[in-house]
Amino acid sequence: MEIKQVVAITTVPARSERLSFAQVQELTGLHPTIVGELIELGWITPERTTADAYLFRPRDLYRLRKFDRISRDFELPVLGASIVVDLLERIEYLETKVREMSRLL
């Protein structure tokens, strides 16, 4: 009779909230050059790993999806679509502040 050793794993590696470049491409459908252009513009600022790979935050993914939708729907160039997304985010922020101020009155 053979005795087998059972190894119990007590910890599971923590799941990262960061997304790789390949994951972002898959989830957004954006061409790598467009994502690279947005990084160069400073519109999204992914983290860099020691291997010089990019790691994106969930917020970056949200912004890139919004960017893609607006650029396709309105046939805007990269810079134009990024400005529209920035303005929409600013409007959303200001509307939130107005609601907060209204609650205080």
C-alpha atoms as an extended CHARMM CRD file, in Angstrom:
* protein
*
       105  EXT
         1         1  MET       CA              0.0000000000        0.0000000000        0.0000000000  PROA      1               0.0000000000
         2         2  GLU       CA              1.3480000000        3.3600000000       -1.0440000000  PROA      2               0.0000000000
         3         3  ILE       CA              1.1450000000        6.3070000000        1.3230000000  PROA      3               0.0000000000
         4         4  LYS       CA              0.5640000000        9.6680000000       -0.3370000000  PROA      4               0.0000000000
         5         5  GLN       CA              1.4080000000       12.8950000000        1.3310000000  PROA      5               0.0000000000
         6         6  VAL       CA             -1.2450000000       15.5710000000        1.2890000000  PROA      6               0.0000000000
         7         7  VAL       CA             -0.0670000000       19.1450000000        1.2050000000  PROA      7               0.0000000000
         8         8  ALA       CA             -2.5460000000       21.7040000000        2.4340000000  PROA      8               0.0000000000
         9         9  ILE       CA             -2.3870000000       25.1640000000        0.9510000000  PROA      9               0.0000000000
        10        10  THR       CA             -3.2440000000       27.6370000000        3.6510000000  PROA      10              0.0000000000
        11        11  THR       CA             -2.9780000000       30.8530000000        1.6900000000  PROA      11              0.0000000000
        12        12  VAL       CA             -4.1350000000       31.9250000000       -1.7130000000  PROA      12              0.0000000000
        13        13  PRO       CA             -2.2080000000       34.5830000000       -3.6000000000  PROA      13              0.0000000000
        14        14  ALA       CA             -3.9000000000       37.9610000000       -3.4160000000  PROA      14              0.0000000000
        15        15  ARG       CA             -5.7330000000       38.8870000000       -6.5670000000  PROA      15              0.0000000000
        16        16  SER       CA             -4.4410000000       42.0450000000       -8.1610000000  PROA      16              0.0000000000
        17        17  GLU       CA             -6.7960000000       44.7840000000       -9.2400000000  PROA      17              0.0000000000
        18        18  ARG       CA             -4.2930000000       45.8340000000      -11.8780000000  PROA      18              0.0000000000
        19        19  LEU       CA             -4.7330000000       44.8130000000      -15.4990000000  PROA      19              0.0000000000
        20        20  SER       CA             -2.0250000000       43.9720000000      -18.0040000000  PROA      20              0.0000000000
        21        21  PHE       CA             -1.7070000000       45.6730000000      -21.3800000000  PROA      21              0.0000000000
        22        22  ALA       CA             -3.0790000000       42.5330000000      -23.0730000000  PROA      22              0.0000000000
        23        23  GLN       CA             -6.0850000000       42.4370000000      -20.7460000000  PROA      23              0.0000000000
        24        24  VAL       CA             -6.8540000000       46.0920000000      -21.4300000000  PROA      24              0.0000000000
        25        25  GLN       CA             -6.6580000000       45.4860000000      -25.1740000000  PROA      25              0.0000000000
        26        26  GLU       CA             -8.9530000000       42.4890000000      -24.8980000000  PROA      26              0.0000000000
        27        27  LEU       CA            -11.4850000000       44.3100000000      -22.7210000000  PROA      27              0.0000000000
        28        28  THR       CA            -11.5480000000       47.5510000000      -24.7320000000  PROA      28              0.0000000000
        29        29  GLY       CA            -10.7640000000       46.4520000000      -28.2710000000  PROA      29              0.0000000000
        30        30  LEU       CA             -8.5110000000       49.4860000000      -28.6790000000  PROA      30              0.0000000000
        31        31  HSD       CA             -5.4670000000       49.2320000000      -30.9220000000  PROA      31              0.0000000000
        32        32  PRO       CA             -2.1660000000       49.1990000000      -28.9770000000  PROA      32              0.0000000000
        33        33  THR       CA             -0.9710000000       52.3690000000      -30.7220000000  PROA      33              0.0000000000
        34        34  ILE       CA             -4.0160000000       54.2860000000      -29.4790000000  PROA      34              0.0000000000
        35        35  VAL       CA             -3.4500000000       53.1160000000      -25.9100000000  PROA      35              0.0000000000
        36        36  GLY       CA              0.2340000000       54.0350000000      -26.2850000000  PROA      36              0.0000000000
        37        37  GLU       CA             -0.6990000000       57.4730000000      -27.5820000000  PROA      37              0.0000000000
        38        38  LEU       CA             -2.9950000000       58.0560000000      -24.6100000000  PROA      38              0.0000000000
        39        39  ILE       CA             -0.1950000000       57.0090000000      -22.2580000000  PROA      39              0.0000000000
        40        40  GLU       CA              2.2090000000       59.4320000000      -23.9880000000  PROA      40              0.0000000000
        41        41  LEU       CA             -0.3630000000       62.2220000000      -23.6260000000  PROA      41              0.0000000000
        42        42  GLY       CA             -0.5390000000       61.4780000000      -19.9100000000  PROA      42              0.0000000000
        43        43  TRP       CA             -4.2760000000       60.8710000000      -20.2370000000  PROA      43              0.0000000000
        44        44  ILE       CA             -3.8820000000       57.5110000000      -18.5280000000  PROA      44              0.0000000000
        45        45  THR       CA             -0.9530000000       56.7820000000      -16.2450000000  PROA      45              0.0000000000
        46        46  PRO       CA             -0.4780000000       53.0590000000      -15.7460000000  PROA      46              0.0000000000
        47        47  GLU       CA              2.1080000000       51.7700000000      -13.3180000000  PROA      47              0.0000000000
        48        48  ARG       CA              5.3320000000       50.2510000000      -14.6670000000  PROA      48              0.0000000000
        49        49  THR       CA              6.6470000000       46.9280000000      -13.4630000000  PROA      49              0.0000000000
        50        50  THR       CA             10.3340000000       46.1320000000      -13.0670000000  PROA      50              0.0000000000
        51        51  ALA       CA             10.0810000000       44.3500000000      -16.4300000000  PROA      51              0.0000000000
        52        52  ASP       CA              8.8130000000       47.6130000000      -18.0410000000  PROA      52              0.0000000000
        53        53  ALA       CA              5.3030000000       46.2420000000      -18.4840000000  PROA      53              0.0000000000
        54        54  TYR       CA              2.2520000000       48.4120000000      -17.8990000000  PROA      54              0.0000000000
        55        55  LEU       CA             -0.3160000000       47.7100000000      -15.1950000000  PROA      55              0.0000000000
        56        56  PHE       CA             -3.6220000000       49.5450000000      -15.5190000000  PROA      56              0.0000000000
        57        57  ARG       CA             -6.1120000000       50.4180000000      -12.7960000000  PROA      57              0.0000000000
        58        58  PRO       CA             -9.8350000000       49.6550000000      -13.1380000000  PROA      58              0.0000000000
        59        59  ARG       CA            -10.3870000000       53.4120000000      -13.5200000000  PROA      59              0.0000000000
        60        60  ASP       CA             -8.1240000000       53.4000000000      -16.5880000000  PROA      60              0.0000000000
        61        61  LEU       CA            -10.2370000000       50.6290000000      -18.1000000000  PROA      61              0.0000000000
        62        62  TYR       CA            -13.4240000000       52.6270000000      -17.4480000000  PROA      62              0.0000000000
        63        63  ARG       CA            -11.9340000000       55.7410000000      -19.0700000000  PROA      63              0.0000000000
        64        64  LEU       CA            -10.6490000000       53.7820000000      -22.0670000000  PROA      64              0.0000000000
        65        65  ARG       CA            -14.0510000000       52.2140000000      -22.6700000000  PROA      65              0.0000000000
        66        66  LYS       CA            -15.6990000000       55.6280000000      -22.5070000000  PROA      66              0.0000000000
        67        67  PHE       CA            -13.0050000000       57.0100000000      -24.8120000000  PROA      67              0.0000000000
        68        68  ASP       CA            -13.5870000000       54.2170000000      -27.3300000000  PROA      68              0.0000000000
        69        69  ARG       CA            -17.3380000000       54.7030000000      -27.3600000000  PROA      69              0.0000000000
        70        70  ILE       CA            -17.1070000000       58.4650000000      -27.8180000000  PROA      70              0.0000000000
        71        71  SER       CA            -14.3800000000       58.3320000000      -30.4510000000  PROA      71              0.0000000000
        72        72  ARG       CA            -16.3490000000       55.7820000000      -32.4980000000  PROA      72              0.0000000000
        73        73  ASP       CA            -19.7960000000       57.3590000000      -32.0370000000  PROA      73              0.0000000000
        74        74  PHE       CA            -18.6450000000       60.8600000000      -32.9580000000  PROA      74              0.0000000000
        75        75  GLU       CA            -15.7360000000       59.8570000000      -35.2110000000  PROA      75              0.0000000000
        76        76  LEU       CA            -13.2900000000       61.9230000000      -33.1760000000  PROA      76              0.0000000000
        77        77  PRO       CA             -9.4970000000       61.7440000000      -33.2510000000  PROA      77              0.0000000000
        78        78  VAL       CA             -7.5920000000       60.6230000000      -30.1600000000  PROA      78              0.0000000000
        79        79  LEU       CA             -7.0340000000       64.1010000000      -28.7580000000  PROA      79              0.0000000000
        80        80  GLY       CA            -10.6310000000       65.2050000000      -29.3640000000  PROA      80              0.0000000000
        81        81  ALA       CA            -12.1540000000       62.1240000000      -27.7430000000  PROA      81              0.0000000000
        82        82  SER       CA             -9.8440000000       62.3950000000      -24.7320000000  PROA      82              0.0000000000
        83        83  ILE       CA            -10.8970000000       66.0310000000      -24.2230000000  PROA      83              0.0000000000
        84        84  VAL       CA            -14.5930000000       65.0940000000      -24.4220000000  PROA      84              0.0000000000
        85        85  VAL       CA            -14.1150000000       62.3330000000      -21.8300000000  PROA      85              0.0000000000
        86        86  ASP       CA            -12.2370000000       64.7590000000      -19.5550000000  PROA      86              0.0000000000
        87        87  LEU       CA            -15.0560000000       67.2830000000      -19.8610000000  PROA      87              0.0000000000
        88        88  LEU       CA            -17.7350000000       64.6630000000      -19.1680000000  PROA      88              0.0000000000
        89        89  GLU       CA            -15.8570000000       63.5440000000      -16.0630000000  PROA      89              0.0000000000
        90        90  ARG       CA            -15.5490000000       67.1540000000      -14.9340000000  PROA      90              0.0000000000
        91        91  ILE       CA            -19.2950000000       67.6810000000      -15.4000000000  PROA      91              0.0000000000
        92        92  GLU       CA            -20.0040000000       64.5200000000      -13.4040000000  PROA      92              0.0000000000
        93        93  TYR       CA            -17.7080000000       65.7240000000      -10.6130000000  PROA      93              0.0000000000
        94        94  LEU       CA            -19.3300000000       69.1750000000      -10.5060000000  PROA      94              0.0000000000
        95        95  GLU       CA            -22.8420000000       67.6870000000      -10.5030000000  PROA      95              0.0000000000
        96        96  THR       CA            -21.8530000000       65.5630000000       -7.5000000000  PROA      96              0.0000000000
        97        97  LYS       CA            -20.5480000000       68.6490000000       -5.7010000000  PROA      97              0.0000000000
        98        98  VAL       CA            -23.7700000000       70.5630000000       -6.4480000000  PROA      98              0.0000000000
        99        99  ARG       CA            -25.8360000000       67.6880000000       -4.9990000000  PROA      99              0.0000000000
       100       100  GLU       CA            -23.6500000000       67.6720000000       -1.8870000000  PROA      100             0.0000000000
       101       101  MET       CA            -24.0310000000       71.4230000000       -1.4800000000  PROA      101             0.0000000000
       102       102  SER       CA            -27.7970000000       71.1890000000       -1.9780000000  PROA      102             0.0000000000
       103       103  ARG       CA            -28.0410000000       68.6510000000        0.8440000000  PROA      103             0.0000000000
       104       104  LEU       CA            -26.3160000000       71.0930000000        3.1820000000  PROA      104             0.0000000000
       105       105  LEU       CA            -28.8550000000       73.8480000000        2.5120000000  PROA      105             0.0000000000
